[in-house]
Amino acid sequence: MFWQVAGTLALALWFGGGVVAGFIAPQAAFGVLADRAQAGSIAGIVLGRYAGIAVISGLVYVATWFFSRLSPRPFRKRSLMVVGAALLVIAFSQWYVSPQVAALRTQMATVGVTPDLQSRFDSFHTLSVILFGVQWLLAGTALVLHALRGQQSFQTGSR
């Protein structure tokens, strides 16, 4: 039961953190700050820190999944596969897409905004937003699968 609760908390932190980092904080930054570049930088920092929380939450979930194998009610593998897919999406986003966005932002600040730079920035930014949505939805899916498994185990008292 402990591992089920720990796994649920890890996934809930991941999913709930995504609501704040992806929807609330950027809207607040763009709503309050007149400088869009500064608001974008703040949103980028928030999303970067959220990615760290998401990775830690995902790894905690993976650990709880493995430790649950020692308990009488282990988790099902579906939620683990969904978490693995979400972690891969985050890794690609953080180690490839985000550095591209940051480099283009720096380049535009240094040499000015050209149509080519703006187009490349917009493309990578759009990809970043899509990847955020995909990993966030995968985290939510894992949370639902995990919660359903916990409910089923609780009701049946079975593995």
VODREN-349443 format. One line per field, with one value per residue: residue number from 1; residue in three letters; chain; x, y, z of N, C-alpha, C, O in turn. Coordinates in nm, 3 decimals. Example, Ala and Ser with C-alpha at 12.3 -4.5 7.8 and 13.67 -1.06 7.14 Angstrom:
REM residues 2
i: (1|2) .
aa: (ALA|SER) .
ch: (A|A) .
n.east: (1.319|1.285) .
n.north: (-0.569|-0.225) .
n.up: (0.780|0.708) .
ca.east: (1.230|1.367) .
ca.north: (-0.450|-0.106) .
ca.up: (0.780|0.714) .
c.east: (1.320|1.290) .
c.north: (-0.330|0.003) .
c.up: (0.780|0.787) .
o.east: (1.424|1.341) .
o.north: (-0.332|0.114) .
o.up: (0.846|0.804) .
***
This chain:
REM residues 159
i: (1|2|3|4|5|6|7|8|9|10|11|12|13|14|15|16|17|18|19|20|21|22|23|24|25|26|27|28|29|30|31|32|33|34|35|36|37|38|39|40|41|42|43|44|45|46|47|48|49|50|51|52|53|54|55|56|57|58|59|60|61|62|63|64|65|66|67|68|69|70|71|72|73|74|75|76|77|78|79|80|81|82|83|84|85|86|87|88|89|90|91|92|93|94|95|96|97|98|99|100|101|102|103|104|105|106|107|108|109|110|111|112|113|114|115|116|117|118|119|120|121|122|123|124|125|126|127|128|129|130|131|132|133|134|135|136|137|138|139|140|141|142|143|144|145|146|147|148|149|150|151|152|153|154|155|156|157|158|159) .
aa: (MET|PHE|TRP|GLN|VAL|ALA|GLY|THR|LEU|ALA|LEU|ALA|LEU|TRP|PHE|GLY|GLY|GLY|VAL|VAL|ALA|GLY|PHE|ILE|ALA|PRO|GLN|ALA|ALA|PHE|GLY|VAL|LEU|ALA|ASP|ARG|ALA|GLN|ALA|GLY|SER|ILE|ALA|GLY|ILE|VAL|LEU|GLY|ARG|TYR|ALA|GLY|ILE|ALA|VAL|ILE|SER|GLY|LEU|VAL|TYR|VAL|ALA|THR|TRP|PHE|PHE|SER|ARG|LEU|SER|PRO|ARG|PRO|PHE|ARG|LYS|ARG|SER|LEU|MET|VAL|VAL|GLY|ALA|ALA|LEU|LEU|VAL|ILE|ALA|PHE|SER|GLN|TRP|TYR|VAL|SER|PRO|GLN|VAL|ALA|ALA|LEU|ARG|THR|GLN|MET|ALA|THR|VAL|GLY|VAL|THR|PRO|ASP|LEU|GLN|SER|ARG|PHE|ASP|SER|PHE|HIS|THR|LEU|SER|VAL|ILE|LEU|PHE|GLY|VAL|GLN|TRP|LEU|LEU|ALA|GLY|THR|ALA|LEU|VAL|LEU|HIS|ALA|LEU|ARG|GLY|GLN|GLN|SER|PHE|GLN|THR|GLY|SER|ARG) .
ch: (A|A|A|A|A|A|A|A|A|A|A|A|A|A|A|A|A|A|A|A|A|A|A|A|A|A|A|A|A|A|A|A|A|A|A|A|A|A|A|A|A|A|A|A|A|A|A|A|A|A|A|A|A|A|A|A|A|A|A|A|A|A|A|A|A|A|A|A|A|A|A|A|A|A|A|A|A|A|A|A|A|A|A|A|A|A|A|A|A|A|A|A|A|A|A|A|A|A|A|A|A|A|A|A|A|A|A|A|A|A|A|A|A|A|A|A|A|A|A|A|A|A|A|A|A|A|A|A|A|A|A|A|A|A|A|A|A|A|A|A|A|A|A|A|A|A|A|A|A|A|A|A|A|A|A|A|A|A|A) .
n.east: (0.082|0.200|0.377|0.202|0.071|0.292|0.369|0.140|0.145|0.384|0.318|0.098|0.218|0.379|0.187|0.018|0.208|0.263|0.034|0.058|0.316|0.290|0.054|-0.048|0.172|0.311|0.101|0.058|0.308|0.319|0.096|0.151|0.404|0.531|0.731|0.777|0.987|1.119|0.912|0.887|1.135|1.111|0.899|1.029|1.226|1.065|0.943|1.169|1.254|1.032|1.057|1.272|1.152|0.957|1.111|1.235|1.003|0.908|1.120|1.103|0.855|0.915|1.096|0.923|0.758|0.929|1.000|0.753|0.721|0.801|0.596|0.265|0.082|0.155|0.220|0.073|0.218|0.152|0.125|0.388|0.515|0.399|0.496|0.768|0.769|0.692|0.911|1.109|1.018|1.048|1.327|1.418|1.308|1.431|1.707|1.753|1.557|1.500|1.765|1.806|1.606|1.690|1.943|1.870|1.718|1.916|2.080|1.907|1.883|2.137|2.218|1.992|1.647|1.578|1.395|1.453|1.571|1.356|1.163|1.283|1.303|1.029|0.943|1.088|0.996|0.722|0.740|0.844|0.628|0.436|0.563|0.573|0.296|0.243|0.404|0.290|0.024|0.077|0.176|-0.057|-0.216|-0.074|-0.113|-0.391|-0.413|-0.259|-0.404|-0.646|-0.560|-0.481|-0.729|-0.866|-0.711|-0.755|-1.034|-1.064|-0.872|-0.671|-0.385) .
n.north: (-0.120|0.123|0.176|0.212|0.449|0.624|0.619|0.727|0.986|1.084|1.087|1.259|1.498|1.548|1.575|1.780|1.981|2.039|2.171|2.413|2.503|2.501|2.627|2.819|2.981|3.081|3.232|3.421|3.553|3.662|3.819|4.014|4.130|4.370|4.342|4.107|3.932|3.912|3.802|3.561|3.451|3.414|3.231|3.022|2.956|2.868|2.646|2.492|2.430|2.290|2.069|1.940|1.867|1.698|1.492|1.391|1.312|1.118|0.932|0.864|0.742|0.520|0.390|0.332|0.156|-0.061|-0.130|-0.201|-0.451|-0.615|-0.618|-0.744|-0.648|-0.562|-0.298|-0.249|-0.300|-0.120|0.154|0.205|0.186|0.404|0.614|0.583|0.650|0.919|1.024|0.993|1.176|1.414|1.412|1.440|1.689|1.857|1.819|1.859|2.025|2.251|2.366|2.453|2.646|2.830|2.902|3.021|3.233|3.382|3.440|3.600|3.816|3.913|3.959|4.062|4.037|3.836|3.732|3.460|3.366|3.417|3.246|2.993|2.998|3.012|2.763|2.576|2.658|2.600|2.321|2.265|2.339|2.153|1.912|1.950|1.938|1.673|1.516|1.594|1.508|1.235|1.191|1.243|1.036|0.814|0.858|0.820|0.548|0.428|0.499|0.369|0.104|0.086|0.125|-0.100|-0.306|-0.253|-0.298|-0.567|-0.696|-0.833|-0.929) .
n.up: (0.000|0.073|-0.139|-0.348|-0.273|-0.263|-0.531|-0.648|-0.539|-0.654|-0.928|-0.919|-0.834|-1.057|-1.265|-1.160|-1.120|-1.382|-1.461|-1.324|-1.414|-1.693|-1.764|-1.577|-1.469|-1.708|-1.828|-1.630|-1.627|-1.890|-1.873|-1.683|-1.732|-1.955|-2.140|-2.373|-2.429|-2.185|-2.030|-2.165|-2.105|-1.829|-1.825|-1.955|-1.766|-1.553|-1.677|-1.728|-1.470|-1.387|-1.555|-1.437|-1.193|-1.297|-1.408|-1.176|-1.037|-1.215|-1.202|-0.931|-0.939|-1.104|-0.935|-0.718|-0.847|-0.899|-0.633|-0.542|-0.636|-0.440|-0.265|-0.175|-0.362|-0.654|-0.899|-1.223|-1.549|-1.752|-1.670|-1.603|-1.853|-1.983|-1.826|-1.880|-2.154|-2.134|-1.994|-2.188|-2.379|-2.233|-2.200|-2.468|-2.525|-2.331|-2.374|-2.642|-2.783|-2.611|-2.569|-2.833|-2.864|-2.669|-2.772|-3.015|-2.916|-2.784|-3.002|-3.155|-2.983|-2.992|-3.268|-3.375|-3.480|-3.742|-4.036|-4.090|-3.848|-3.674|-3.780|-3.742|-3.463|-3.394|-3.492|-3.332|-3.082|-3.103|-3.131|-2.879|-2.713|-2.797|-2.724|-2.447|-2.390|-2.472|-2.295|-2.055|-2.082|-2.101|-1.843|-1.698|-1.798|-1.703|-1.431|-1.409|-1.495|-1.296|-1.066|-1.118|-1.113|-0.847|-0.723|-0.818|-0.708|-0.440|-0.415|-0.493|-0.352|-0.464|-0.665) .
ca.east: (0.000|0.288|0.431|0.090|0.051|0.410|0.359|0.032|0.193|0.484|0.247|0.014|0.309|0.418|0.072|-0.022|0.314|0.247|-0.073|0.116|0.427|0.255|-0.066|-0.068|0.288|0.334|-0.006|0.083|0.425|0.284|-0.009|0.203|0.521|0.511|0.837|0.746|1.109|1.140|0.808|0.925|1.248|1.058|0.824|1.129|1.287|0.964|0.927|1.291|1.251|0.927|1.112|1.348|1.055|0.892|1.206|1.246|0.877|0.907|1.214|1.045|0.750|0.981|1.148|0.812|0.710|1.018|0.988|0.622|0.732|0.825|0.473|0.165|0.000|0.240|0.157|0.074|0.325|0.107|0.159|0.534|0.550|0.358|0.594|0.891|0.751|0.693|1.049|1.181|0.975|1.114|1.469|1.435|1.275|1.529|1.845|1.766|1.471|1.521|1.890|1.788|1.527|1.776|2.046|1.806|1.681|2.040|2.122|1.818|1.915|2.269|2.225|1.862|1.549|1.565|1.287|1.501|1.583|1.222|1.097|1.342|1.261|0.888|0.932|1.135|0.906|0.600|0.774|0.857|0.493|0.374|0.627|0.524|0.161|0.248|0.454|0.193|-0.087|0.125|0.179|-0.197|-0.260|-0.011|-0.181|-0.522|-0.389|-0.210|-0.515|-0.741|-0.500|-0.491|-0.870|-0.899|-0.645|-0.821|-1.165|-1.057|-0.773|-0.586|-0.266) .
ca.north: (0.000|0.239|0.203|0.263|0.589|0.700|0.631|0.821|1.121|1.124|1.120|1.377|1.613|1.567|1.625|1.909|2.077|2.078|2.272|2.541|2.544|2.515|2.705|2.932|3.071|3.160|3.330|3.530|3.629|3.742|3.913|4.119|4.195|4.430|4.291|3.967|3.852|3.885|3.708|3.432|3.400|3.365|3.108|2.920|2.915|2.789|2.518|2.416|2.375|2.188|1.949|1.872|1.805|1.589|1.381|1.333|1.243|0.997|0.835|0.815|0.645|0.397|0.324|0.274|0.041|-0.174|-0.170|-0.263|-0.593|-0.686|-0.617|-0.837|-0.586|-0.482|-0.216|-0.305|-0.247|-0.015|0.287|0.218|0.213|0.541|0.701|0.574|0.731|1.061|1.060|1.007|1.303|1.521|1.409|1.499|1.831|1.929|1.810|1.900|2.136|2.369|2.435|2.520|2.767|2.925|2.953|3.113|3.354|3.456|3.490|3.711|3.930|3.962|4.011|4.115|3.941|3.824|3.638|3.322|3.335|3.414|3.124|2.879|3.009|2.975|2.619|2.506|2.691|2.521|2.184|2.261|2.342|2.024|1.811|1.970|1.883|1.526|1.456|1.623|1.415|1.102|1.186|1.229|0.900|0.724|0.879|0.752|0.403|0.392|0.511|0.261|-0.019|0.090|0.104|-0.239|-0.389|-0.231|-0.361|-0.713|-0.751|-0.925|-0.875) .
ca.up: (0.000|0.078|-0.272|-0.428|-0.234|-0.306|-0.677|-0.676|-0.506|-0.754|-1.052|-0.895|-0.834|-1.196|-1.340|-1.103|-1.149|-1.522|-1.468|-1.280|-1.499|-1.833|-1.790|-1.486|-1.461|-1.831|-1.845|-1.535|-1.672|-2.008|-1.835|-1.596|-1.790|-2.088|-2.227|-2.407|-2.420|-2.043|-1.988|-2.222|-2.028|-1.701|-1.855|-1.984|-1.640|-1.481|-1.746|-1.705|-1.333|-1.387|-1.620|-1.333|-1.101|-1.370|-1.417|-1.042|-1.010|-1.297|-1.147|-0.806|-0.976|-1.150|-0.814|-0.642|-0.925|-0.873|-0.494|-0.521|-0.672|-0.315|-0.186|-0.228|-0.467|-0.743|-1.002|-1.358|-1.632|-1.844|-1.621|-1.611|-1.993|-2.012|-1.758|-1.959|-2.276|-2.094|-1.961|-2.315|-2.438|-2.157|-2.231|-2.601|-2.515|-2.249|-2.421|-2.781|-2.824|-2.525|-2.604|-2.963|-2.837|-2.596|-2.863|-3.109|-2.841|-2.765|-3.133|-3.193|-2.898|-3.031|-3.406|-3.415|-3.528|-3.888|-4.069|-4.077|-3.704|-3.616|-3.828|-3.671|-3.323|-3.386|-3.514|-3.213|-2.972|-3.124|-3.097|-2.734|-2.656|-2.827|-2.640|-2.310|-2.384|-2.482|-2.170|-1.949|-2.102|-2.064|-1.696|-1.655|-1.833|-1.606|-1.304|-1.416|-1.496|-1.163|-0.971|-1.147|-1.064|-0.701|-0.687|-0.848|-0.607|-0.313|-0.418|-0.505|-0.260|-0.542|-0.731) .
c.east: (0.087|0.337|0.324|0.070|0.170|0.408|0.252|0.077|0.294|0.415|0.159|0.098|0.349|0.304|0.030|0.081|0.305|0.138|-0.018|0.222|0.386|0.139|-0.079|0.049|0.313|0.226|0.015|0.200|0.390|0.176|0.043|0.316|0.491|0.614|0.816|0.869|1.137|1.037|0.838|1.041|1.201|0.982|0.921|1.196|1.191|0.951|1.052|1.295|1.143|0.980|1.196|1.258|0.989|0.984|1.220|1.119|0.868|1.000|1.167|0.936|0.812|1.034|1.035|0.756|0.797|1.007|0.854|0.624|0.755|0.698|0.372|0.080|0.087|0.159|0.153|0.179|0.280|0.147|0.310|0.577|0.512|0.455|0.726|0.883|0.756|0.834|1.134|1.145|1.043|1.262|1.496|1.412|1.385|1.669|1.862|1.686|1.498|1.654|1.881|1.712|1.613|1.882|1.987|1.765|1.804|2.087|2.037|1.847|2.047|2.270|2.095|1.773|1.543|1.451|1.329|1.509|1.445|1.148|1.151|1.302|1.116|0.868|0.973|1.045|0.777|0.625|0.785|0.721|0.423|0.432|0.586|0.385|0.159|0.295|0.356|0.073|-0.046|0.131|0.038|-0.251|-0.202|-0.079|-0.316|-0.504|-0.347|-0.323|-0.618|-0.688|-0.509|-0.633|-0.909|-0.837|-0.714|-0.955|-1.159|-0.964|-0.677|-0.466|-0.312) .
c.north: (0.126|0.276|0.259|0.412|0.674|0.720|0.731|0.964|1.172|1.166|1.244|1.504|1.648|1.632|1.764|2.018|2.126|2.181|2.409|2.591|2.572|2.608|2.830|3.031|3.147|3.266|3.450|3.616|3.717|3.845|4.032|4.198|4.247|4.377|4.142|3.877|3.816|3.786|3.568|3.368|3.343|3.235|2.994|2.867|2.826|2.651|2.431|2.354|2.269|2.059|1.870|1.800|1.685|1.468|1.312|1.255|1.113|0.890|0.779|0.713|0.513|0.320|0.260|0.153|-0.081|-0.222|-0.237|-0.411|-0.678|-0.697|-0.713|-0.779|-0.499|-0.401|-0.295|-0.235|-0.133|0.124|0.310|0.249|0.356|0.640|0.699|0.657|0.880|1.107|1.076|1.139|1.420|1.527|1.474|1.650|1.909|1.929|1.845|2.027|2.262|2.439|2.508|2.652|2.871|2.985|3.053|3.243|3.442|3.518|3.608|3.835|3.993|4.029|4.073|4.006|3.948|3.728|3.491|3.281|3.324|3.286|3.000|2.879|2.963|2.824|2.540|2.536|2.611|2.375|2.167|2.257|2.209|1.914|1.826|1.908|1.731|1.465|1.479|1.529|1.271|1.086|1.170|1.091|0.799|0.736|0.807|0.601|0.353|0.395|0.400|0.127|-0.025|0.066|-0.041|-0.331|-0.376|-0.303|-0.511|-0.777|-0.845|-0.852|-0.809) .
c.up: (0.000|-0.061|-0.364|-0.399|-0.281|-0.457|-0.717|-0.650|-0.609|-0.883|-1.035|-0.893|-0.978|-1.275|-1.291|-1.127|-1.292|-1.542|-1.432|-1.378|-1.643|-1.862|-1.704|-1.490|-1.592|-1.855|-1.753|-1.582|-1.791|-1.976|-1.757|-1.662|-1.930|-2.188|-2.251|-2.397|-2.274|-1.990|-2.041|-2.147|-1.894|-1.722|-1.883|-1.859|-1.561|-1.545|-1.731|-1.567|-1.319|-1.450|-1.520|-1.234|-1.169|-1.379|-1.281|-1.008|-1.089|-1.243|-1.013|-0.837|-1.021|-1.029|-0.734|-0.715|-0.896|-0.729|-0.466|-0.557|-0.548|-0.230|-0.248|-0.341|-0.560|-0.843|-1.133|-1.441|-1.723|-1.797|-1.627|-1.755|-2.031|-1.948|-1.835|-2.086|-2.243|-2.060|-2.088|-2.384|-2.367|-2.191|-2.367|-2.595|-2.443|-2.308|-2.568|-2.812|-2.741|-2.552|-2.738|-2.943|-2.769|-2.687|-2.962|-3.040|-2.820|-2.897|-3.178|-3.110|-2.939|-3.169|-3.454|-3.471|-3.680|-3.917|-4.052|-3.930|-3.639|-3.655|-3.757|-3.524|-3.307|-3.401|-3.389|-3.093|-2.984|-3.088|-2.946|-2.665|-2.678|-2.738|-2.494|-2.296|-2.388|-2.351|-2.056|-1.960|-2.069|-1.912|-1.641|-1.683|-1.735|-1.470|-1.301|-1.414|-1.359|-1.061|-0.993|-1.097|-0.912|-0.654|-0.709|-0.743|-0.472|-0.306|-0.419|-0.404|-0.330|-0.598|-0.854) .
o.east: (0.053|0.338|0.353|0.053|0.150|0.441|0.271|0.050|0.291|0.449|0.146|0.055|0.352|0.324|0.008|0.045|0.337|0.148|-0.043|0.218|0.444|0.128|-0.118|0.029|0.335|0.257|-0.007|0.192|0.427|0.166|-0.015|0.323|0.434|0.585|0.834|0.858|1.175|1.071|0.818|1.044|1.247|0.998|0.897|1.222|1.230|0.947|1.041|1.335|1.161|0.949|1.191|1.285|0.968|0.940|1.219|1.127|0.826|0.965|1.187|0.927|0.766|1.020|1.049|0.711|0.746|1.006|0.843|0.538|0.730|0.692|0.390|0.012|0.090|0.042|0.223|0.223|0.365|0.197|0.355|0.666|0.586|0.491|0.789|0.979|0.817|0.873|1.221|1.231|1.091|1.317|1.587|1.487|1.425|1.743|1.975|1.742|1.517|1.656|1.941|1.750|1.611|1.908|2.047|1.776|1.797|2.129|2.089|1.837|2.066|2.318|2.089|1.819|1.509|1.413|1.250|1.461|1.420|1.080|1.074|1.270|1.084|0.785|0.902|1.021|0.728|0.542|0.741|0.700|0.357|0.357|0.566|0.359|0.083|0.232|0.341|0.025|-0.126|0.096|0.016|-0.324|-0.272|-0.099|-0.351|-0.573|-0.393|-0.337|-0.671|-0.764|-0.541|-0.655|-0.979|-0.902|-0.729|-0.987|-1.239|-0.975|-0.609|-0.450|-0.231) .
o.north: (0.225|0.394|0.343|0.492|0.784|0.829|0.810|1.054|1.288|1.269|1.324|1.607|1.765|1.733|1.855|2.133|2.242|2.267|2.508|2.706|2.660|2.662|2.936|3.150|3.268|3.377|3.564|3.739|3.834|3.947|4.141|4.320|4.176|4.368|4.060|3.760|3.702|3.696|3.469|3.247|3.237|3.140|2.880|2.747|2.721|2.550|2.309|2.238|2.169|1.950|1.747|1.686|1.582|1.355|1.189|1.144|1.010|0.772|0.661|0.610|0.407|0.198|0.148|0.057|-0.190|-0.343|-0.320|-0.487|-0.798|-0.775|-0.759|-0.855|-0.377|-0.431|-0.395|-0.125|-0.055|0.204|0.421|0.331|0.421|0.740|0.804|0.726|0.958|1.219|1.162|1.205|1.513|1.635|1.556|1.728|2.016|2.027|1.861|2.124|2.370|2.562|2.614|2.755|2.989|3.105|3.156|3.351|3.564|3.634|3.705|3.947|4.114|4.141|4.131|3.896|4.051|3.649|3.409|3.174|3.234|3.226|2.913|2.774|2.884|2.765|2.449|2.448|2.558|2.312|2.067|2.181|2.157|1.833|1.726|1.834|1.668|1.371|1.394|1.477|1.195|0.981|1.093|1.034|0.709|0.636|0.742|0.532|0.249|0.304|0.344|0.046|-0.130|-0.006|-0.099|-0.424|-0.474|-0.364|-0.577|-0.896|-0.926|-0.731|-0.755) .
o.up: (-0.065|-0.098|-0.449|-0.492|-0.333|-0.505|-0.809|-0.730|-0.647|-0.942|-1.128|-0.945|-1.015|-1.343|-1.371|-1.152|-1.320|-1.628|-1.500|-1.421|-1.707|-1.972|-1.753|-1.511|-1.587|-1.898|-1.792|-1.577|-1.794|-2.044|-1.763|-1.648|-2.013|-2.307|-2.161|-2.360|-2.244|-1.913|-1.971|-2.129|-1.851|-1.646|-1.841|-1.847|-1.509|-1.475|-1.721|-1.550|-1.248|-1.401|-1.518|-1.196|-1.105|-1.360|-1.273|-0.955|-1.036|-1.239|-0.984|-0.771|-0.980|-1.023|-0.686|-0.651|-0.872|-0.705|-0.375|-0.512|-0.549|-0.135|-0.361|-0.410|-0.546|-0.868|-1.149|-1.408|-1.767|-1.876|-1.653|-1.775|-2.105|-2.010|-1.853|-2.121|-2.316|-2.096|-2.094|-2.440|-2.432|-2.209|-2.379|-2.654|-2.489|-2.293|-2.615|-2.862|-2.798|-2.558|-2.755|-2.999|-2.806|-2.681|-2.991|-3.099|-2.838|-2.901|-3.233|-3.160|-2.923|-3.183|-3.563|-3.505|-3.738|-3.830|-4.005|-3.892|-3.559|-3.572|-3.716|-3.468|-3.218|-3.332|-3.346|-3.010|-2.884|-3.022|-2.890|-2.571|-2.588|-2.683|-2.424|-2.201|-2.315|-2.301|-1.968|-1.860|-2.016|-1.858|-1.547|-1.602|-1.689|-1.401|-1.203|-1.339|-1.312|-0.979|-0.897|-1.045|-0.855|-0.556|-0.626|-0.696|-0.399|-0.204|-0.353|-0.373|-0.266|-0.581|-0.929) .
***
